């Protein structure tokens, strides 16, 4: 997917990502990349609802431009 609105850092185009952290389970999830902040913001609602239905607690969400190394990380 081509990135229409992106930031360039060290020659790498960064897409917009939805970062969701949950306290239980203790995880960080990344969803994306999206071509705009607005697109990521719109999509985050569905991800939040899915995690809530799966029983996740302590959910926090950030929309950011980045290049995640892992899409899901569990902290034990």
C-alpha positions in Angstrom: 0.0 0.0 0.0 1.6 3.3 -1.0 2.0 5.8 1.8 0.4 9.2 0.9 1.2 11.0 4.2 4.4 9.8 5.7 7.4 10.9 7.6 10.9 10.1 6.4 13.4 9.1 9.1 16.9 7.9 8.0 15.5 7.4 4.4 12.7 5.1 5.6 9.1 6.1 5.1 7.1 5.6 8.2 3.4 4.6 8.1 0.8 5.3 10.6 0.2 2.5 13.1 -2.3 1.8 15.9 -0.4 0.8 19.0 -2.6 -1.0 21.6 -1.3 -1.9 25.0 -3.2 -4.2 27.4 -2.6 -4.7 31.0 -4.2 -8.2 31.0 -2.8 -9.9 29.1 0.3 -7.8 29.3 0.8 -7.2 25.6 1.5 -4.6 23.0 -0.1 -4.9 19.5 0.5 -3.0 16.4 -2.0 -2.7 13.5 -1.1 -1.1 10.2 0.5 0.5 8.4 -2.1 3.1 7.4 -1.5 5.9 4.9 -3.0 8.6 7.2 -3.6 9.3 10.8 -7.3 9.6 10.1 -7.4 6.1 8.5 -5.6 4.6 11.6 -7.9 6.5 13.9 -11.0 5.2 12.2 -9.6 1.6 12.2 -8.7 1.6 15.9 -12.3 1.4 17.0 -12.6 -2.2 15.6 -9.4 -3.3 17.1 -10.4 -2.0 20.5 -13.8 -3.7 20.3 -12.2 -7.1 19.3 -9.7 -7.0 22.2 -12.5 -6.0 24.7 -14.6 -9.0 23.5 -11.6 -11.3 23.9 -11.5 -10.2 27.6 -8.5 -7.8 27.5 -8.3 -5.3 30.3 -6.4 -2.0 30.8 -6.5 -1.1 27.1 -4.6 2.0 26.0 -4.4 3.2 22.4 -1.9 5.5 20.6 -1.8 6.4 16.9 1.8 7.0 15.8 4.2 7.0 13.0 6.8 4.3 13.5 8.2 1.1 12.2 7.4 -1.7 14.7 9.9 -4.5 15.0 7.2 -6.9 16.2 3.5 -6.7 15.6 2.6 -8.5 18.9 4.8 -8.7 22.0 3.9 -10.4 25.2 5.5 -9.4 28.5 5.6 -12.1 31.1 
